[in-house]
Amino acid sequence: MWRFIPRIWSLLPNKNQVKSSNQYRMLCSSALQPDRASTCPVSVKKHLPDPHQQSGMEYILYTPPAKVRGMTTLDKEAFAQTVIVPALRVPKEVLNKLVKSLKKVTIQRPGMRRVMDVEGSDDKLLLLDPGSISSPSSFSDAEVEALQSFGVPLDLQQYELQLTYDSLKSEEVLRAVLPEGQDVTSGFSRVGHIAHMNLREHQLPYRQLIGQVIMDKNPGVTCVVNKTNTIDSTYRNFKMEVMAGEENMVAKVRENGVTYEFDFSRVYWNPRLSTEHERVVALLKRGDTVLDVFAGVGPFAIPAARRGSTVLANDLNPESYRWLNHNCKLNKVERKVSTFNQDGRDFIRSAVKQELPALLKGTASVHVVMNLPALALEFLDAFRGLLDQELSCDVNLPVVHCYGFSKKDDPQRDMVERASASLGVSLEGRCSVHLVRNVSPNKEMMCVSFTVPKEVLFSSEGKQTESIEEPAPKRQKCEEKTD
Ligand SMILES: C[S@@+](CC[C@H](N)C(=O)[O-])C[C@H]1O[C@@H](n2cnc3c(N)ncnc32)[C@H](O)[C@@H]1O
């Protein structure tokens, strides 16, 4: 809520007497400066805060009262305070044009009005950002010219602004509440209605409040969770604790135009991989085959099928497998995707082994996707001696896209060396390595792509053991079994 404080600067230049913007500014400026009292005999009772004295990026205007420090249960009322901001009185007819010219210096906050009525007048009050404007000399030449051309006196008013919890950004609320000098990170990943945070030790006593603030400030977020430990080593999902909001963990997300649903607490989903999913799917042509060894809930498999590929998708986690089937149906590609719930190595040595002979004779590309960065390179040995040598005259060899993390100074080289070691032949000069994303300051996620060398696929050295020679389990067309 805003309250008008009667104007305290009254001596204004007449725009007709003024020729240049500088002159205009100087004349107006003198009206605001007590030490120019000889030229402009007015006194300034209240100074606007000097924006140059602010520390950090955000202006002091948006710093909540000190009493909120240490609060662990959110008390929104405690954030209320009154601050003084500058404003210009503007004739209604020129308001819209002037707002455009002054858009860099007006108050701009979601949900905060910057134009107010003036009681008993058609004029409007245009509220300015005190971080940008403290005196008439704060305006740029272009802004002064605009004011001059619209006949608006450079006559700064002071207004009392009632700031509330609603006017603050989450970062501002948390910086005011959490211990001073300690890191305030209000960043989170968004997965549908779920905001997913990774709180530090010192933030834990405030987790309920932090969760509430994140929900309040982010429309559509109705559940805030914190990772309570590191990633589960097998299924790559996190143990998580609900900090605020509903306990519903079944999220619905859209990625690259495809809808997915899944229980976020029980499967792997990473919104930061959308570009990588898109990159690989863009390599596919209609009629290609995709063999997705660690498919998760389908972010490679489903768009690949929608693009016209035939897909075999596998995941060891029964929950991922269930949601993979669900998402195939949801996106109407269940006839293009066969799903499997096996260990990745078994999948390669059974279903992939069964499919490859026919595919080797064809011309359409065959892509094997292996996105389990912590371990996938080690699974490459499953291709050693996978096929009988008599098939070796067929040359449409599969292309593998295998992911890995690297903490080495030369992650590309590291990837090539580890993939080569696992395959038992050097990939030097016959693969490409792509940087997927920077995971942490010292950790990259990489993807090495290569055509499986003939000498690996038809090697006699790695011939399969009896158990692996068993006939492949019958494939499961995407039938949704549980729901
Ligand atoms: C990093 S996630 C990738 C999921 C999906 N491809 C994506 O890009 O979001 C790895 C997946 O591999 C599955 N997984 C882990 N170990 C596995 C194994 N030994 N065999 C098959 N799948 C496995 C996990 O359940 C998880 O869904």
The ligand as a Tripos MOL2 file, in Angstrom:
@<TRIPOS>MOLECULE
LIG
   27    29     1     0     0
SMALL
NO_CHARGES

@<TRIPOS>ATOM
      1 C1         21.0360  -42.0000  -15.3140 C.3       1 LIG1
      2 S1         19.5640  -42.8490  -15.4570 S.3       1 LIG1
      3 C2         19.1290  -42.4690  -17.1330 C.3       1 LIG1
      4 C3         17.6910  -42.6340  -17.4300 C.3       1 LIG1
      5 C4         17.2830  -42.0930  -18.8010 C.3       1 LIG1
      6 N1         17.9220  -42.7870  -19.8770 N.3       1 LIG1
      7 C5         17.5620  -40.6080  -18.8970 C.2       1 LIG1
      8 O1         18.3020  -40.1830  -19.7800 O.co2     1 LIG1
      9 O2         17.0230  -39.8400  -18.1050 O.co2     1 LIG1
     10 C6         20.0800  -44.4970  -15.4860 C.3       1 LIG1
     11 C7         18.9900  -45.5320  -15.4300 C.3       1 LIG1
     12 O3         19.6230  -46.8030  -15.4210 O.3       1 LIG1
     13 C8         18.9080  -47.6870  -14.5670 C.3       1 LIG1
     14 N2         19.8610  -48.7150  -14.1340 N.ar      1 LIG1
     15 C9         20.7540  -48.6660  -13.1310 C.ar      1 LIG1
     16 N3         21.4920  -49.7810  -13.1060 N.ar      1 LIG1
     17 C10        21.0680  -50.5370  -14.1370 C.ar      1 LIG1
     18 C11        21.4680  -51.7910  -14.6460 C.ar      1 LIG1
     19 N4         22.4420  -52.4910  -14.0940 N.pl3     1 LIG1
     20 N5         20.8360  -52.2630  -15.7140 N.ar      1 LIG1
     21 C12        19.8310  -51.5600  -16.3050 C.ar      1 LIG1
     22 N6         19.3960  -50.3900  -15.8650 N.ar      1 LIG1
     23 C13        20.0220  -49.8640  -14.7960 C.ar      1 LIG1
     24 C14        18.3980  -46.7930  -13.4560 C.3       1 LIG1
     25 O4         17.2580  -47.3650  -12.8690 O.3       1 LIG1
     26 C15        18.0960  -45.4960  -14.2060 C.3       1 LIG1
     27 O5         16.7560  -45.4380  -14.6260 O.3       1 LIG1
@<TRIPOS>BOND
     1     1     2 1
     2     2     3 1
     3     2    10 1
     4     3     4 1
     5     4     5 1
     6     5     6 1
     7     5     7 1
     8     7     8 2
     9     7     9 1
    10    10    11 1
    11    11    12 1
    12    11    26 1
    13    12    13 1
    14    13    14 1
    15    13    24 1
    16    14    15 ar
    17    14    23 ar
    18    15    16 ar
    19    16    17 ar
    20    17    18 ar
    21    17    23 ar
    22    18    19 1
    23    18    20 ar
    24    20    21 ar
    25    21    22 ar
    26    22    23 ar
    27    24    25 1
    28    24    26 1
    29    26    27 1
@<TRIPOS>SUBSTRUCTURE
     1 LIG1         1 GROUP 0 **** ****
